[in-house]
Each structure stands twice: as C-alpha cells, then as structure tokens.
Amino acid sequence: MTERFKTTLRDYVDSGDQLNSAHFNDLIDSNPNVFTKAAAPTANDDTGDGYEVGDIWLDTTNDKVYIVIDVTLTAAVWNEIHEAALDNIVEDTTPQLGGNLDVNGKSIVSVAAGDITLTPDTTGDVVLDGLKHPQADGSANQFMRTDGADQLVLATPPFDQPPYIVGATYLSIPGAESTDLTMTVDRLYGTYFQVTAPSQAFDRVSFEVQTAEAAKTARVGLYNVGTGGLPGALVTDFGTISVASTGGKEITISETLSYGWYVLAIVTDATTCDIEQINNVGHRRLGASNSSNALRGFVYVAHAYAALPDPFGSPTYDTSAREPKLGLRAA
C-alpha cells in the first residue's frame, strides 16, 4: 500500500502540490486511510499512531487537506495539498505557460467589446508571425511598412507635391478665370478641392463677387467626398458673408484637413449675383455619362437658403466647362 501511494501520487499532484477537484476526488476514493481531524497534523502524527505514507488528513477547522510522505517517529512529514486554481484559470493571478499554447482550432476572444491587450515588458516587442510591431504611437496620417528586416515601422507617405505656402490661396483646380457665373437662388454648388499634404491647416475660405446685390448674402461650407465620389457628409458650415459689394470675399475659418478630396460648397439668396468662375477644361474630374457626352466638372443640388444640409444630397452634374472659383488659404 505504501509503495502504491508513492508511485501514484504524481498522478494526482501537479507542480506545487496542487490538485484540481477531479484529481482530489480520485485520490480520496482510492485511499482507504482518510482521517478527519479538527486541527492540522504535526510531526508527532507518525507511524506510532498507525499512519502510513499516503494517508490523507482532513483538517475540518481550517478547511485544509494534508498527505503524509514520511511517518518516522516524531518526525512525520505532512504536506498540505492545495486544490488548484486551475479549476478556473481566472483564479490564478500570476499564470505562466510551461510550454507553447496550442489553441486547438479555437480563438482568443473577448466579451462585451473588450480589448485584447498585448504588453511586452520594457523594450520587449510584440512579434506576430515574425514581424515586430512598432512600440511608439507615431503621428497622424502615418502608415505602417516593413523595413525588410522583420521590423514594422511607422512612416510618412511620400508626396510629390510642393509644400503649401502660408498665406497663399489655393483653388479647386489650376485654370484661367472664365466668364462670370450668375448664381441661381437656392442652389447649392459644389466644386472639388484636393489636399495634397498629409495634414494642412487653412484660415480663410474665399470667392469673388463680380455683380453685387444689395442686402443679400452667400453661405460657404465644406463636405467630404462620399459614396461614388459624390459630395457626402458636411464637414463644416463656414457661415455667411455679404454679396452687397463686388470684389474678393473671405470668411475667417480654422480648418485642418487630411490628405484627400473634399467639396467646397456655396449657396446664396441673391437672384442677380455673379461670382467669378474658373475654366475647368482638362480638369473635369467627374467623367462623362458616356463617350459621346460632355465631361462633368462640378455638381449642384436644390437647397432653400439656410444652414447647409447634411449630407449634401443627390446632385445634378454640370457640363459647362467652368465652375465656381472657390479657394482656401493655407495657414
């Protein structure tokens, strides 16, 4: 009996003398010598008291379990058996793997939209399939690329455009001034504008009045390009400015835009106001409905003069080879 317990105890005891519930029950069932006591065993609970190696001691006062591995007189050795936290991994506050973790066709998941966080110590890396991830957050509009040596790095996209000049006004397209546009009242015009830097601030939006109309105003704003390349959600309604006099008109703004396409928009309550147009021949970005039709340069939508709509709405295309001359000033 003694030798049997010496050889089979390892079948029940994990590292650190820990058992899970199933192992513990097996051990109790296989051992006829289970003693229930009101206190912990001592070195004097030995062979003289009839104990044998492998006997189990249940301390009912302290809810602890012991197994004897040496029954020498006055020198008995009783080891406490801990029912392991491995019944539920969450109970182990400092778990460590003893080998590779095989997910066995399963996934590592979270609940309640929780994050899955990987946090290496100090200068350690997060390595996924041989690629080390950056340790810094980087800057806005950067992207991640490999350096060819197993390291992913954050980099700024290359741009083939010169930098913006502070104080310079940039138009939607490069082109010559054209005939004036007599604006239709309650019509929201949209002309495309490209930002060619990763991020650029602008402090003015402008247009030019050629024929004024007393007591009337224009409202200017900015839209994102949405589904199908058409104006989408409103970015900013820049507000209104009088068109009661001719000349350049500017609204002070504070707008920082990321690289990409936008739509500058203008609408007025005037019926005889003309604004400067720009020739868009060669720059009509909206294509044609078919190969025999004229190219389309800008869009418009009916909108009763008021705060700008969000979204822009389903537009009509213009094929007149010119478009409203709207601009943004670089800050």
N, C-alpha and C positions, 0 to 999 in steps of 0.2 A: 504493500500500500504506500509506503514512504517513497519508494522509487517511482511509483506511478505518478505521484504528485510532483516529483522533481522533474520529470520529463514532460508532463502535460501542462504544467503551469504556464509555460511560454505560449501555449495555445490560447490562453485567456488574457494574459497580461501584456499590454502594449508598452511602448517606451515610457519611462517614468512611472512604472507600476500602475498603469491606468487600464481600466476595462470599460467597455460600453455595457449597456443594460443587458443585451442578449448574452454577451460573454459572461457577465456576472451571474446571470441565472443559470447558465450551463455549469459554471463552477460550483454553485451551491447544490444543484441537482446531482452532480457527480461525486460529491463529497459527503459521506455519511456523518462526518465529525464536524458539525456546525454547532457552536456554543453561543448561547445568548447570555450576555452579561450586562450589568448596569454600569460598568466602568471600562477603561482601556486596559489591555493586558500589560504585564510588567515582565522583567527578566526572570522573576520567580515563578511565572506560569510556565513550567518546564516539564520534562519527562517524568519528574517525580509526581506530578499531578495527573499523569496519564496522557499528556498531549503528545502528538506525533507530527512530524513535518508534513505540512499541507493542511493542517486543521484550520478551520475558519472561526474567527471570533467576531461576534456582532455586538458592538457597544451601543446599546439602545438609548443610553442617556445622551450621548454626543452624536448619534447617527453616523458612526464610523465603522468600517469593516477592516479586519486585520487577518493576515495569513502568517503562520509561523514557518520560518525556514531553518531554524536551529532550536532544538529543545534541550540543549545542555543545561544541567542543573545550575540554577541561579544565574544563568547567562543566556536564557532563551532570547531569541530574536524574532520579534513580531513586526512585520511590515504592514503599514497601512495601505489598503487598496483604494484608489480613488476611482469612483465611477466617472468615466472620462467625459469631457466636454464634447467629444466627437459624436455624441448623440445628435448634437446640433452645432455646426461649425460656428454659428454666431456667438456661442458661449465662450469660445476661445478668443481672447482679446489680443493675443500675440501669435497667431498661427504661422507656421513655417512649413514649406514643402520639403519633403525628403527626397523628391525626385521630380521628373518632368510631369506636368499636369496634362493628362490626356482628356480632352473634352468629350471624347467618345461620341462624336457626331452631334453634340449638343452645342448650345451657345452660351456665352457670358452675357447676361441681360440685366436690366434694371427695371424697377417698377415705379409707377407714379411719375413718369417723365424724368426720373433721376439721372444724373450724370454718371458716367463711368470714368473715374479719375485714375490716371497712372502718374505717380510722383516718385521719380528716382531720387536717391539721396544726393545732396550737394551737386557735384558735377556729373553725376550719372546721366545717361541718355535713355530716352525711350527708343527702342530699336524694334521696328516692325519689318519682319521678313528681310533682315539685313540692312535696312535703311534707318539711319539715325535721324531723329526729328530735331528741329531747332529748339533751343532752350529759351530763346527770347520771343517776345510777342511781335516784334517788328513794327513797321509803320503802316499807316493807312495806304491801301491800294498796292501793297507789295504782293508778290506771289511766291510760291514755293517751287524750287527746282533742285535737281541733284547736281552735286559738284563732280560727279563721275568717280568719287571715291567713297561711296556708301554714306555720304552725308547730305541730307536735305538742308538747303539754306534759303533764307528769305531774300528776295531780290526785287529791285525796282524795274518795272518793264522798260525796255528801251523805246524811246520816242524819236521819230525822225523829223520833228517839228522844232523850230527855234523857240526859246522860252518866251513867255508873254512879257511885254514891256509895260511896266507900271505907268498908268495914266493914259495908255493908248486904248482907243475904242476898236473893238473887233466886230465885224459884221457877219451876218449869216453866211454869205458867200463872197468871194472876190469877184467884183464885177463893176461895170461902169454905171453911173446914175442914169436912170431912164425917165420916161415920161411920168408925170405925177399920177398917183392913184387916188381917184375920188372914192372915198370910203363909203360903203353902204351902211346906213344906220342899222344898228342892232345886228351887225355881222361880226363874228369873232374870227380874225385872221390868224393863221399860224404859219410861221416860217422856221425852217430847221436851222439849228445852231450847234456846231461841234466844238467840244472842249478837247484840246489836243495834249493837255498836260495831265499827269496823274491826279493833281488837285490844283484848282485855281480859284482865287477869290476875285470877285467883281464888286465894284462900288457904285456903278451907275448903269441904268438902262436908258436908252435914248432912241429918238426918232426925229424927223424933221418935218415941220408943217410948211407947206407951200401956199395953201389957201386957207386962211383962218375963218373961224365962225364964232361970233360973239356968244358968250355965256354957255359954251359947250366944252366938254372935257373928253379925254380918252383914258382908258384903263389898260394897263400893260401887266403881263404876267409871264410865268414860265411853266412849262409842262414837261413831264417825262415822255419819252417815246415808248409807247405801249405795244400791244399785240399787233402783229402785222406791219410794224414800222409806222403806225399812225399815232397821233398825239394821244396820250393816255391820262394818267393822274396829274392833278395840279401840284406843282412844286411850291410856287409862291405867287400870290397875288400882290404885285408891287404897288397897287393903288392907282390914283388918278392924277392927271395933270391937265391944265387948261390948254385948249387949242384956239383961244381967242386972239392969238397973235402968231405971226409967222416966225420961222427960224427953228433952230435946234431946241429940242425939249429933253430934259433929263430928270429922272427920278432917282434920288439917292437910295441905294439898296445896300445890303450886306449879305452876299450870297457866295458860298464856296461850293464849287461843283467838281465832281469827279470826272475822270476821262469818259467820254461818250457823247451821245447825241441827245439834244433837248429841242424843245419847240418854244420860240418866243411868240407871244400872242398879243394882239391889240384889238380893241373894240371901242367904238365911240357912239355918242348920242347925237353927233352932228350929221347934217344932211348935205352940206356943201363943203366939207373939209377935205382938202387934198394933202396927202403926205408923200414924201419922196419915195420913189421906188428904185430898185436896182435890177439891172439886166441879168437874168439868170441863164442865158443861153450857154449851154455846155455844163451847167451845174444843176440841172433839174433832176433831183435825186429820187423822185418818186416814180420814175419809169413812165411807160405808156400802157394804156389798156390793151393795145395790140400793136403790131408792127406798122400799121398804116395811120395810127393816130398820133397826135402831138404829145410830146413829153410833158409831164406834170411837175410843177415847181413848188407850189405851196397849197395849203388847204384852208377851208373856211367852214363855219357852221353858224346857223342862225342862233342868236342869243340876245334876248332883251337886255338892254344896257343895265347892268348891275354888277355885283360881285361876280368874279369869274366862276364858271361852272367847274365842277369836279365830278367826273372826268370831263375831258374836252367835248366828247360827243362824236357821233358818226359824221365825218366831214364830207364835203364836196371838194374835188380836185380842181385846181386852176391850171390852165394850159397857155397862159398869155405871154410866156417868156420873160416875165418880170415878177417881182414880189416885193412886199413892203420892206423898206430899209430900216431894220431894227438892229441895234447893237448893244454890246455890253462893254463897259470899261474895266480894264484889268486893275486890280488894287495891289 
